[in-house]
Amino acid sequence: MNSNTLGETILDIEANSIFDPGAGEDVSIFMIPPTGDSFGRTADVNFTNGYFDIEISKNDPLSVITGSTTIIDGRTQTAYSGDTNTGVVGSGGDAVGISNTILPTYERPEIQVHREDGDVFINEGDNVIIRNLAIFSDKSSAIVAEDGSLEVTQNLIGVNALGNNSGDIDVGVENKDGQINVNGNYLATILESAVLIDGGSSSLIQNNHFENNGSSPCDDAILLEDGSGVVIQQNLIEASASTAIDVEDKVTGVLITENSLTTSGQDGGNCQGNPQQMAIKIESDGSSISNNVIYQNGGAGIAIVDGTSNLISQNSIYANGTVTPSLGIDLDMDGVTLNDTSDSDSGPNNLENFPVINSAFISGTDLVVTGWASPGTTVEVFYTDINEGTATLGDNQLGLTQDYGEGQTYIGTAIEGSGDDQDGTTSSYADIDGNADNTNKYKFVFPLPSGTVVGDLITTTGTRSNSTSEFSPEIIIRAHTVITNRNITYRIKSN
């Protein structure tokens, strides 16, 4: 079948339960006869296994899309012939992120489009939509946004219409200089990056399932090389050969929220001796990583290798380092960054000192946490992954004496020196690993989380100027000890 099937055809189509074109939309219509065609036409020779195969010749590519409000919509075929390719792929319906957002269903389409060699779709038009297709290629990209604005939605990318690996596609969706919304797609088995952002003023990546991407050595599911306005939210990203999300030095201010990121870096890759096995790598300024679930990745959960003012807040980070012993959060990718006096060192996220916990105890219906933190630090408190049963004591010692356990379950936030801080004094501390400072003390009281018992383990992170620290050494929650001597009662905090 040639590319004429994808030509611009203006038809007056009545709305139905599957397809409802809007006024003024320029829609590419698929009305290819299947077996049992309603008009009695002979089934197209490229109809097999319930879908139509459209192959774009290497030497006869599709025209660059330049028109406005152009829609290439595989649902037009489904509306005409019915759902001949029943079934779904991926993890549609699963919950992702801290808020347990439900992923959409990734249905198998009736149309697959592929090219022998080269990019399949190239867009320069505004308000363009590519919807409900299976798209793959041998080499190059499935979809490239050279300019304009483009929505890529409800497609299978990198696989055929049955959801099986097909071709040797290098990149799924690439933004060179456009505005893109990659929404509700299944992207899998792509050799390099499933989504590559190397330009553009807006890139929204949401509600997608990424699986088994980056099988060329050391490649990432989502690679950000250039551009601005990047938001990555509510995706499931699993089994990336290297890193799930790689933010390079030219890309600042990335928002990464409400995703589930797991099993990255399980097969390592050739990274010249520095395997990139983390879920998220940041080497620029001003990104925000919040409300994500980051677990069972080959290396660190989050690695800040350069840049400052990268906020890490209220994530669930646990059981990482399945290939190489690693931290939940690693600044400078060198293991535990010990606290120093006056926090005078510099580096990624300013090598921010973590808050040290001196004691944690249950008092009635409260959890009381005391310790030290640099002035003005926003302190987040978590149950550790050891406490939650997804890791073993000692997993995050990394050659030290204490365990810098990952924060799996968020408990609460308080700010040193604020009205919530019941200790306004200053003193020095030093521990067996060499963490030391002379700084402000804190005492925070949180409502006792349901299920908290003596013996649970907690850890903290600290943030100043939007730069977040690594996790602190964990500590055991204890109970107040009450000693009664005649008419005098002494209340002692256990350390």
N, C-alpha and C positions, 0 to 999 in steps of 0.2 A: 504494500500500500504506500502511496506517495504522500508528500506533505500537503497536497491539496485538501485533504480531510481537515487540516488545521487552518485553512484559509478563512478570511473574514467573510461571513455569510450573514446577511440581515434577514431575519425571519420574524414573523409575528407569532410568538409562541404563547399559548395560554398557560397561566400558572397552574401547577399541580402540586401534589404533596411533596415532591422531591425538588423541583426546580421552579423558581419564581423570579424571572428576570425583572430588573428594575427599568424604569423609563430612561431612555437615552443610553442604555448599555449596549456596547458593540460586542455581541456574543459569538464565539466560534461554536457552531452547532455540530454535535455528533449524532448522526442518525444512520448508523451502519447496520445492514441487515444481519441478524443472528440466525441461527437455526430456528425455524418456526417463526419467521418474520411476519409481523401483523399485516403487511401489505402483500404477502405472498412472494416476495423477492427471494432470489437464491442467496443463501448465506454467504457472507464474505469469506474468501479463502483464508483470511487472517484471523477468523474467529475460531478459537480453540480453547478448551478447558474453561469456557464461560467468559472469556474476555477477548478483546481485539488488540492485536499487536500492530503498532504503527512504527515502522523503522525509517528513520531519517538518514538518507544517504550521506556518506562522508563528504562527497563533492557537491551535494545539493542541499545545503542547510536551510532551516527555516529562516524567514526574514526576521530581522531585528524588530521587536515590537516597539513602535513609536507612537501609536495613537493613544488618545486618552480614553479612559473607561473601557478598555479592552478586557474581555473576560474569556479565558480558555477553561471551559467547565465540563469535566467528564460526567457530571450529573445529567447533562442533556442526553447522553446515551442511555443512562439508567432510566430516565423518564420515558424514553422511547421504547427500549427493549425489555425493561424490567431488570431486577437485580439478578443477573445471570451468573455473577461471581460472588456467591454468598460467602460470608465468613468475615472474621476480623483477624488482625495481627497485633503483636505487641501487648502492652500492659494497659490498654484502655480500661478505664473504670477503677484503676488503682489510685490510692491516695498519695499525695506528695507534699513535702514541706511540713513545717510545724502545724500549719492550719488544716492539714489533711485535705487539700484541694483535690477534687476528683478529676482525673485525666479524661479527655473525651475518648470515644470509641474510634479506633482506626480501622475503618471498613475497607475491604478489598474492592477496588474500582473495576469498572468494565473496560477501561482504556489504559493501555500502557504505551508510552512513547519513549523510544530510545534511539541513540545515534551510534553509528559504527565507530566514529572517532571525532571528538570535538564537543563543544558546548551544545546542549539541546535547546534551551530557551535563553535568549538574551533580551533584556528589557531596557528601554530608554523612555518609555511612555509613563504618563501619570495615571494613577488610580487603576492600575492593571492588577488583575487577579488570575492566578493559576491554581485551579482547584480540582481535587478528586481525580488525580491521575497517578499512575505508577511511572516514575521517571528514572532512567539510568543511562549509562553511557560506557563506552570503552575509552578511558582517559577523560581529561577535562572536567567540566562541571555540568550538573543537571540544570541549574538555573543561575544566571548571572544578572545582577542589577548594575548595569553600566551607569544609569542615571534614572531620574524619575522616581516614582513611588510604586511599590509592588507589594501585594499580599500573596503569600504562598501558604495555602491552607488545605488541610484534609488530603494530603498526598502521601504516597509511599515513595521514598526517595532512596536510591541505592539498591532497591530490590524490585522484583517484577510484580505483576498484579496479584500473584499468589502469596507475596511476602517473602519470596526466596531470593537469595543472593543471585544477582545477574550482572554481567559486565565487570569492568574494573574501573569504576568511576573514581576520580581523584577527589573531587569536592562536591558536596551536595548542593548547598546554596552559598553564593558568594556575593557580598555587597562591595562594589568598587567605588561607587560615587552616588548612591541613591538613598532612598528611605525604604526600609523593608519591614514587613511584619511576617515573621515565620511562625505560624500559629496552627497547632493541632495536627502536626505531621508525624509520621513514623520514619526515622532516618537511621539506616542500618547498613552495616558491612561496607562502609565507604573507606577507601584506602587511606586518605589523608584526613582532612577535616570535614565533618558533616556540615558545619557552618563556618565559613571563613569571612571575617569582617576585616577588610583592608582599605576601608574608606567609607564615605557616606556620613550623613548628618544625623541619622536615626536608624537604629536597628533594634527591633523588639522581637525577642525569641521567647515564645511562651507556649505552654500546653503540649509540648512535644515529647515523644519518647525517642531517646538516642540509645542505640544498642550496638555493641561490637564495631565501633568505628576506630579508625587510625591504625589499621593493621600493618601499614608500612611502618618501619621502625620509628618509634618515638613520636607519633603523631597524636593529635588531640581531637576530642569530639567537637569542641568549640574553640577556635583560635582567633584572638583579637589582635591584629597587627597594626591597625590604624583606624581612624574614624572617631566619631563622637556620638553621644546620645544612646549608649548601649544599655539595654535592660534585658536581663535574663531571669525569667520567673516561671514558676510552676511547671518545671520540666522534670522528667525522670531521665537521668544520664547514667548509664551503667556499662560496665565492661569496656571502657575506653582503653586502648592499648597503652596510652601514656597518661595524659592529664584530661580530666573532664572539661575544665575551663581554664584556658591559658591566656592571661592578660599581659601583653607585652608593653614595653616602656612608652610607646607613643599614645597609648589609650588610657585616658584618665576618667575618673568619675563614673565607673561602671556600677550599676545596681544589680546585685545578685541576691534574689530573695525567693523564699518558699519553694526551693527545688529539693529533690532528693538525689544525692550523688553517691554512687557506690561502685565498688570493684574496679576502680581505675588502676592502671598500671600493673595489672596482674601478670602480663607477659613481658613487662620491662620494656625492651626496645634498645636500640643502639644510640645511646646519648653520650658517647665519648666519656664513659666512666661516671656520669652523673645522671642516673636514671630519674626521669620525671614521673613519679608514680603517685603524686598527690592528687587530691580531687580538684583543688583550686590553686593556681599559682598566680601571684600578683607581682609585677615589677614596675609599678607606676604609682601615681598619687591619687588619693581621693575616692577610692572605691568603697562601697558599702556591701557587706556580706551579712545578711540577717535572716533569721527564721528558716534556715535550711537544715536538712537532715543529711549529715555527712558521715558515712560509716563504711567500714570494711574495705578501705582503699589500700593499695599496695604500699604507699608511703604515708606522708603526713596528710592530715585532713585539709589544712590550709597552710600554704607556704608563702610568706611575704619575703621576696628575695631582693626587692628594691622598692624605693618610694616610701612616702609617709602619708599620714592622715587616712589610713585604710581602716575603716570601722568594722569590727567583727562583733556581732551582738545577737544574743538570744538564739543561737543555733543549737542543734543537738549533734554533738560531735563524739563519736565513739568507735572503738574497736578498729582503729586504723593502724597501719603498719603491718599488714598481713604478709608482705614480701620482705620488707626491711624494717626493723624496729624504728618507729617514728613517733613524733608527737602529734597531738591533735592540732595545735597551732605551732608553727616553727618560724621564728624570725631569723632570716639569713641562712636557713637550711644548714645549720651546724649543730643541731641538737639543742639541749637546754641552754638558754641565755641567762646566766646567773645575774641576780640583782647587784647593782653597784651603788656606792655611796653617792647621794644626790642625783642619781640617774644621769650621770654626766657623759655616758657613752653615746655614740651615734651609730646609725645604720638603719636598716629597714624598720619602718614604724618607730624610729628613734630608739630602737631596742628598749622599748618602754618596760620599766620595772613592773612585775606583777605584784598585786597586793599579797602580803604574807598573812596567813591566818595563825593567830596565837592560840585561840580556843574557839570551840563551838559547842554549845550545850543547849539542852531542852529545859525551858523554864515555864512550867504550866502549859499554856497554849501558844508559846512563842519559841522561836529558834533565835538564839543570841550568838552573834559571831563577832569576835574581836580580833584585832591585829594591827598591822601597819600598812599604810599606803601613802604614796606621794601626794602632796597637797592638791586638792581638787579632783582626785581620781574618781571616775565613775566605776564602781565595783559591781560586777555581776557574780552571783553565787550559783553554783551548779552541784547536783549530785554527780559523782564521777561514774565513768563506765564500769569501774570495778564494783562500785556500790550497786549498779544496775544489772550486774551479772553478765556483761558482754565482754569483759576483759579480766585479766588475772593480776593480782598484786605483783608489782615489779615490772609490768609490761612497759612502763614509761620511766624507768630509772635511767636508761641510756648511759650506764657507767657511773651514775651517782648513787647516793644512799637513799634519797627519798624518791617517791613515785610522783611524777607530775601528771597525774591522771587526767584523762580527757573529760570534758564537761558534757554529759549526756542529757541531763534533765535540768532545765532552768528553774531556779528557785525564786530569785528576786534581784533587784537593783537598788543600790543606795550610793550617795555621793559623799565622799570624805569632806568634812567641814560643813556640810549642810545641816539643816535643822533635824535631820534624821540621825545625825552622828552624835552619840552620847559620850564621846571621849574627845576632849579638845587638847589633850596633852601631846608631848613629843618625847621620843626616846630612841635609843639605838637597839638594833637587833643583829644577831649573827647566828647562822645555823651550820649544821655539819657539812653541808655541801659548799659553803662559801658565800651564800647569799648574805649580804650585809648592807645596812643603811642606817642613817640617823634621820628619822623622818616622823611624820604625824601618825598618831595612833587613831584607831577608829573603834566604835562599838555600834553595831547595827542590830536592830530587833525586827525580825520578820514574822508574820503569822506562820505558825507551824504547819508546813505542808502535810496533807493527808498521808498517812502511812509512814511518816518519819519515826524512826526508832533509834535508841542509843546504839552506837556501833556503825551507823551509816557514815559514808565518806563524802566529803565535799571538797570543792576546789573553786578558785576564782579567776577572773580576768580583770584587768584594769585598763581604762581608756582615758587618755588626755589628748586634747586637740584632735579628736577622732582617730588617734593612733592607739590600737589595742595591743595588749601584751600577749605573751604566751600564758598557758595555764600555770597556776601556782602549785607548790607541793600540796598534796591532799592532806586532810586531817580528819580524825575520827570525831563524830558527834558524841559527846558525853552528857551525863546528867549532873545537876548540882549535887554536892555532898553536904548534908546538914549534920552538924555535930552539936549536941546539946550538953552543956555543963551547968547543972543546977539551974539558975535563972537566966543564964546567958546563952544565946543561940548564935553560932557562927555559921555563915554561909560561905562556902569555898567553891571557887571555880576550878575545875580540873583542867590541867593543861595537856 
